Every structure is written in structure tokens, then in C-alpha cells.
Amino acid sequence: MKANLIKGSCQVIAVFMLLFSLAIHGDQDVSAQSSLQTAITNLKQGSMAEREQAINQLAENGSASLAILQALLDGQLFTLKTDMTLVIGVDNNQGYDVRDALTGTALGAMDRGAVNKINLTNKLRVSLRRTIGQLQLTVEDPAIRLAAVKAMGNEDDESVLALLKARLDLEKDATVKQAIQVVFLLKDMNSSDKSLRVNAIEALKNQNSLDVVNRLNAMVEKDEAGNFIETDADIRNAAKAALININTRLQLYSSAETVFFGLSLGAVLVLAAIGLAITFGVMGVINMAHGELMMLGAYTTYVMQQLLPNHLGVSVLLSIPVAFVISALVGIAIERGIIRFLYGRPLETLLATFGVSLILQQSVRSIFSPLNRSVATPEWMSGSWQVNDFLSLTWNRFYILVFCLMVFLLLLQILKRTRLGLEVRAVAQNRNMAKAMGIPTSWVDAMTFGLGSGIAGVAGVALSQITNVGPNLGQAYIVDSFMVVVFGGVGNLWGTLVAGFILGIANKFLEPFAGAVLAKILVLIFIILFIQKRPRGLFPQKGRAADS
Amino acid sequence: MNRISTKLRKLSIVAMVAALTLAAGTVRAEDTIKVGVLHSLSGTMAISETTLKDTMLMLIDEQNKKGGLLGKKLEAVVVDPASNWPLFAEKARELLTKDKVSAIFGCWTSVSRKSVLPVIEELNGLLFYPVQYEGEESSKNVFYTGAAPNQQAIPAVDYLMNDLKVKRWVLAGTDYVYPRTTNKILEAYLKSKGVASKDIMINYTPFGHSDWQSIVADIKKFGSAGKKTAVVSTINGDANIPFYKELGNQGVSAEKIPVIAFSVGEEELSGMDTKPLVGHLAAWNYFMSVDSTKNAAFIEKWHEYTKNPKRTTNDPMEAHYIGFNMWVKAVEKAGTTDPDAVQKAIIGVDYPNLTGGTAKMLPNHHISKPVLIGEIQDDGQLMTVWQTNTLVDGDAWSDFLPESKPIIADWTSPINCGNYNTKTKKCSGQKY
């Protein structure tokens, strides 16, 4: 009742606002206002074509509609189910904080069910982005202006060009100014004035822009009869020279990109394998449930996000220690419950841990359902660092690469500097001697296994950010992990690191030529051949301990 | 060592006894009509197939509430082929010989269907297959209630070509029979429409592929050649999340390069972070968001049955809904559950689908369906942006592949063949 009253009064205010604005634009035609009204109605109820019209009408209204259009693009524009008022709603995790779109009056928090979202299609989104771009050319923030110029990009529309031209004279920011200049230079490349064209090509050859590459490529293309489409030889030669210039840079950036892809794939492999390097490498236990321990880590991230729905970033960071503890505890339980009875019997350990992996998978299926769970990526991990048109590095991969190195260094320090590390190394080298020196070997076994499992859990947190969180997550990585450990040399952490990166980079360099399927096969064949030659891997353990 | 193995032996005996008693429990008096449900409840495909098992149980339950069939109650026999293709064949044999089911509803992947095919033909059973597939098959014993390529892939490409003016095409798929065949058909179709080979990029990835960096970078490069580009994706369920995530992260938005998917539905979307997916497309014959009274009623029943108001419905569920009800109608028409009689009776049977049309069982064992194209919304639903005016008849043998162009399937007299060559006027003799 009260809510209705508020809404009612808001409408009254809205009407007053309208009247007020009418009074200001006294000399303007009243029909402008009514067309705005129809635009709003069309936006609310019209078909997609009518919505597009409405967007254009709103754009003519100038920057006053910018908030509405931006909200529409961001998916924050709604109508109230009760009386079709146009509102902007900001997600507050329980529902929406709603304010009237026309007047800006806050209407308080509302349930998700109380509003209908105004949907968009791709076509509308494109035209909306362009429209907003035009309105945003005068905004304070240069980054927004730059995006606006890019959104208007290859427009042939005269009015847009006029807008840009006007902006060019006013623009203070160098990058934005350059972006606008590029737009005009690209236009010049198709002009009828030859000197203008040559100049444009000359000016553009130092630009790292795909648009430029496309235009230049079009200039040196032949038609079906084998004749050049571009008839002017001077222009063709200028374009060719410019292309050579650009292509060298393009090549350079694309190799840099491939190396980054390889390193990031390698980082994932290393993360998945490093826990195994401890349990398999140091202890000699073939743990087929290693992948499922990673899966537990990934599910921990999911649960943490459910517990802290408002703090995506914090929940992911918190998941790291929590996942470590959970996976480590499960690992210790597996060691104490099963593996400790099977030391020295690798085949039986393999079968038993394979059974454990199936049990873990099916229990996750029963608890969380067989469907994948959606784990959200925090804002700072999505998107990419766009160096230029030719090179962009994705943030999530970048962070995982850094994270992988941190985990590796930490683990190395634990093994080198702590008492536990000392004991682990001692037991790995000579169990009986260690026992004789008073080291509680069975306790060390449990702790080592827990450490390896915990690292697997931490890897799971990282994996949740790039792949499916589902019962099959572990299976997808177990083969790769073993491959990395065996290739790197059993019992050597550095070997695991180097092997992971080598395999990652090799895979990524092979992929463009061989395709993803064949690349994997080739890498596998390479490893088989390598193991034939050097059965102990890249960095074999040396000394008497290794021979026993 | 000995102690453990005797313990294990004892355990396994207990387990076997338990399994036997369970099996005995399912064998009941003969006054029921048995319906086999052959969907994986464990393993990789459990993600998609468990929902279909629940759908079948709901449909059977509902039919029983209406008084059963031919005066008898229906009884579901649920088996778990565990995403293991040979096990599908074994379980199908078990259903037909031991449980003597009147019809089987099941399978998801094409390879599981191909594995069941010889068994079902040998024992003359009935299989209702509810998933969109690559075509090039029509068995006497199988009813294909999912879409054939001409009911999904071809209209989707038409939409991209005519409405979005797409000029360059990426055909990306998982490396197995459905994407390979579909892409072969699509490639032939695109070329027949005048698309040059250099404007088509074909890419295959292994099952569950998770590192999409270089492929997405390639797509981005391919798409930045100044012509409107779209990706036609036959990428299988699990590989999709990392694929879309990578697209989002590398800044390939639906506005620049739209991706149209044939295997991503509401169910798969419910397990994804939908933010990077908004605006990408999917082509199906049913969306949960379709506004019709039948659909609303179906969704309500589904929520009631699963006691979960958030469960989604999807296209293969609708296919089972149509298939099951067609089978019921055919059995009533024939007055018996005898496979031969039902096979004859079911051709021509029609049943209202959930999107407001009426599906009809055609002589080639496929059904007529509307084709819908939807854009993914941030709530994980698909909003229809385009649909066919009329229902499209499923075509078993594609007209766009030279080798299957003259071939038709017709299980009515006088042809009675799933593989009939209209030029040589011969049935190939193959059973399918």
C-alpha cells in the first residue's frame, strides 16, 4: 500500500518534471516531448525494431538520456511489474536497488520478481554502443572517450565523421587524438586524391591496427582474373612496403603471444602436477585420486562463493587456504586409511586409489548434482590487458602464471628450510636410515601426502577460474599431471616446473600447424620417445639413493 | 594380505547378494507394461542424461495417474550404462531380453546410439532417441525425436547469413561423429551458397578441451579481416565453459563475432557464469522461455515433480515428452505394445509440442519441429530472436551431401526402407 503511494507520488513528480522541462524549452515544439514519450513507451513494450527507433530518439535528446541508454546496455533497465514505470536497478545480490529512470528518485530495494528486464539483441547492442559513443565523446575520462572513438570506428556516416572532426580540434589527450586521426587516415586511404592516399599509407604504417592491415591487404589483392584490384601501381607499392613493415611487427607480437599461451598452459600443468611431484615423486605413491583432490579444491571455491556471495574476490582468495586444508585432510585420510597398508605394492596402490577417485567423484555427484557448478570470476581476473591490436594478454591466465610460480617457490622453501622438509627428504632418500635416526617415518608419510594433496586442492582453486567445476574435473588433468612429473624426472621439483613449461610451449607452437588433437598426440609421442632414451626424465636423481 | 583379500571376498559376496535381491525386486507381476530408460546416471554424460531419466519417470508417473495404458500400469525400468558405449548395448540387451520392455527411451551421444543399434534391430525393440544428431541414418526400430541437421544446423546458418549478414565462417567442433558430419554438411551447404573456401575455417578439438587460448586467438584473427564473422559451434558440453570464458577474456564479444551453438541449452547454461555469454546464440527446437500455455504447464509439473523451483527444462526433455506421448498414442491405436504393430501405427501420429505447434511422426521416423534461434540472456535463459514460420520436417539423409542426396528413408509400403536410393530405385540392404 505504502509502496504504491510512493510510486504514485513518483509519477506525479515525473509529470511535474516533464512539465518543468517543457517550460524551460518553451520555444521548442511540444511534439519533441511527445516523441520522447513514445520513445519511452516503445522501449518498454515495443518490438525490437521499435526499440531501435526508440534508442535513436532518445539519443537525439542528448546527454540527458545517457544514463538510461547506459543502463539499457548494462542490463540494468527494468519496468516495474505493477505499473510499467521505467526504472534503473542496480544489483545488490538480494534484489535490485531501484530508482526511477526518468526522475532519478530512489524507490528502494526490490525483489527480483518485481521487475521485468528490458531485453536486447546483439543488433540493438551494437547500435546502442555506437549511440552511446557519440554521446560520450565529450566525457571527462579519456579512457571512455577512447572506447567511444573505437566503438564508432569504421563508420561511413557523415554525421559521425563531423562529430569526430569537431572533437579532433578540441581533443587534448594524445591517445584519443591519435585514434581519431587514424579514423580519418583510414578514410583518406580510399579517397580519390592520390597524394592523400600515399600520405595516409605512410602515416599509418607505424600503427599497430588490424583495420590498417585489412585495408592494406585489400590494396594488394588480385581479383579472380589475376589483375590487381587497385590499378595505381604507386599505391600498390606503397601498400606493399607498409605491409612488410607491419608484418614483421605482427610476427613478433604473435610469437610473443604464443609464448605467453605456452607459459600459461605450462603453469596450469605445473600446478596440477606439483602436488603429484611430492606424492609420486618423493614418496613413490601412484595416487590416481590426485585429480579428485583438485576437484575438491575447485568445489571448495564454489562453496566459498556460495557462503560469501557479495565478495567474489575475497572468497576466491580465502578459498586458497581452505582448499589446502580440506584436500590435505582428505589426503591424510586416504594415506592413513588405505595407502599405508600398500607401501611397496605400486599396482595395488594404483587400483585402490583409482577406486577412491571413483568414490570421490560419485559422492560429489550425489552431493552437488552431476551438473557443473558455476564459479564466477572476480572482476580483476576477467578481461585482458590489450597491449595493442596485435597483442592482448588475458588476466586470468596471467594471475595463474604468477600464482603457479608462488606456489612452486613456497613449496621449494618448505622442502629446503623447514624441519618437515628435512624429514621428508631424509625419508625419501633412505627410509631405514631415517628411521634409525629417530624420524617418525609413518608420521612423515602422512604429512608429506597431506602436503601434496593440499597443493592439489590449491591447484583446484586456480582451475576453477578457467575450466568447468564438475565431477569430471580431476579426470581431465590426471594424465597430464603424470606426464609432466615423469617427463621432468621423478623426485625433482625443478624438473616438474621445467617440464610443465616445455610441454606447454611445445603444445602451443604445434597447435597452429597440427590442430589441437594432433598437437596433443605429437607431444605424447615425443614424451614416449624421450622416456625411452632417458627413462629417468629430464632431471634424474643422482647418487646412491636414486639407485636403490 | 590374506586377511584383506578374504575380507574383500566377503564384501563382494554381500554386494552380489544385494544386487540380486534388487534385481529380483524389479521383476514383478505381468500386469504392467514396462518401459526401459537407458540414460547414463554416472560418468561423463551423467551431466546431461540424468535429467532425461527424471523426465521419463515424471512422464510415466503422469500417464499412470491418467489410468495407465491399455488398462495396465506403466512401469519404468531404469538402468545405468555409465557413459560407457559398449555397456549401452549390453544394457539394451538386458532390457529387451530380461526385462522384456515394450519400448526404450534413451541414449544421448551418437556413439551410444550406434552401439545400441545392432542390438535393438536384432531383438526388434523400439528406441526413442531424444537428442539432436547428425542424420544419415534411419532405422526401422529407432524413432528420432531430436532434430536432424535440416531442423537445426541449416536454419541456423540461414539466419546468420540472411539476418546478420555473416560472410566468414568458423566451424568449430569437438572431434567425434556428430560435429564431423554436421560440419561436412554445413561446409557443402555454405559452398553451395557461394562462400569461398578461404572464408571457412574448420577446427576440431578433443573432448573436454580446456585450453582455448590459441584457438580463440586464431578465431579473433580470422574474424578481424573486415568481413562479418560468426562461429558455428558443435563443441560438446563440457568444453564450452572454458571456450566461452576465453572468448570473453580475449574481448571477443557477441556483437563482434557471434557464436551459435547446437549443444548449449538451458541445462548447460545453469552451470556456467553467464556474464561472458550474453548475446551469443543457440539454435534448438524448444526453449524454456517460450511463452505458451502447454510449456507453462509442463514447467510447473517439472518443478513440482523435482521439488525444485529452479530446475530448468530443455530441448531433449521436450523431445522425450513428444516421443513418449506419441508412443502412448500409437499403442492405444494399435491396441497392443507389439513392436511391429506400434511401428506401423506410430507413423502419422501427431501430438502437440510445447511451443504451440503439432509434431507429427513422419514415414522416415523423424518428426516435424519448429526451429528457434535464441540469444543467451544473463539469467541463463534463451530469448527467441528468430523462428521458422512453419514446422520443418526432419530429413534423415541430407540433401547437401552428394552421396546422400538421392537417398530417402520411408518405412511405409511400398518402399519400407531406411536407405532407399531414388535414382537406382534400390534399398541398400543395410538395415538402417
Chai-1 contact restraints between the chains, C-beta under 6 A:
chainA,res_idxA,chainB,res_idxB,connection_type,confidence,min_distance_angstrom,max_distance_angstrom,comment,restraint_id
A,G75,B,D378,contact,1.0,0.0,6.0,A-B,restraint_1
A,N119,B,M383,contact,1.0,0.0,6.0,A-B,restraint_2
A,T121,B,E375,contact,1.0,0.0,6.0,A-B,restraint_3
A,T121,B,V385,contact,1.0,0.0,6.0,A-B,restraint_4
A,N122,B,A254,contact,1.0,0.0,6.0,A-B,restraint_5
A,N122,B,E255,contact,1.0,0.0,6.0,A-B,restraint_6
A,N122,B,G279,contact,1.0,0.0,6.0,A-B,restraint_7
A,R125,B,E255,contact,1.0,0.0,6.0,A-B,restraint_8
A,V126,B,E255,contact,1.0,0.0,6.0,A-B,restraint_9
A,L210,B,S224,contact,1.0,0.0,6.0,A-B,restraint_10
A,N214,B,A225,contact,1.0,0.0,6.0,A-B,restraint_11
A,N214,B,G226,contact,1.0,0.0,6.0,A-B,restraint_12
A,F261,B,Q213,contact,1.0,0.0,6.0,A-B,restraint_13
A,F261,B,S214,contact,1.0,0.0,6.0,A-B,restraint_14
A,L265,B,D211,contact,1.0,0.0,6.0,A-B,restraint_15
A,P370,B,A46,contact,1.0,0.0,6.0,A-B,restraint_16
A,P370,B,I47,contact,1.0,0.0,6.0,A-B,restraint_17
A,P370,B,T50,contact,1.0,0.0,6.0,A-B,restraint_18
A,L371,B,I47,contact,1.0,0.0,6.0,A-B,restraint_19
A,L371,B,G271,contact,1.0,0.0,6.0,A-B,restraint_20
A,N372,B,G271,contact,1.0,0.0,6.0,A-B,restraint_21
A,R373,B,G271,contact,1.0,0.0,6.0,A-B,restraint_22
A,S374,B,G271,contact,1.0,0.0,6.0,A-B,restraint_23
A,S374,B,M272,contact,1.0,0.0,6.0,A-B,restraint_24
A,S374,B,D273,contact,1.0,0.0,6.0,A-B,restraint_25
A,A376,B,D273,contact,1.0,0.0,6.0,A-B,restraint_26
A,S384,B,N249,contact,1.0,0.0,6.0,A-B,restraint_27
A,S384,B,Q250,contact,1.0,0.0,6.0,A-B,restraint_28
A,S384,B,G251,contact,1.0,0.0,6.0,A-B,restraint_29
A,T394,B,N249,contact,1.0,0.0,6.0,A-B,restraint_30
A,I466,B,P242,contact,1.0,0.0,6.0,A-B,restraint_31
A,T467,B,S210,contact,1.0,0.0,6.0,A-B,restraint_32
A,T467,B,P242,contact,1.0,0.0,6.0,A-B,restraint_33
A,N468,B,D238,contact,1.0,0.0,6.0,A-B,restraint_34
A,N468,B,I241,contact,1.0,0.0,6.0,A-B,restraint_35
A,N472,B,T44,contact,1.0,0.0,6.0,A-B,restraint_36
A,A476,B,G208,contact,1.0,0.0,6.0,A-B,restraint_37
A,K508,B,S214,contact,1.0,0.0,6.0,A-B,restraint_38
A,E511,B,S214,contact,1.0,0.0,6.0,A-B,restraint_39
A,A516,B,T205,contact,1.0,0.0,6.0,A-B,restraint_40
A,V517,B,D175,contact,1.0,0.0,6.0,A-B,restraint_41
A,V517,B,Y204,contact,1.0,0.0,6.0,A-B,restraint_42
A,V517,B,P206,contact,1.0,0.0,6.0,A-B,restraint_43
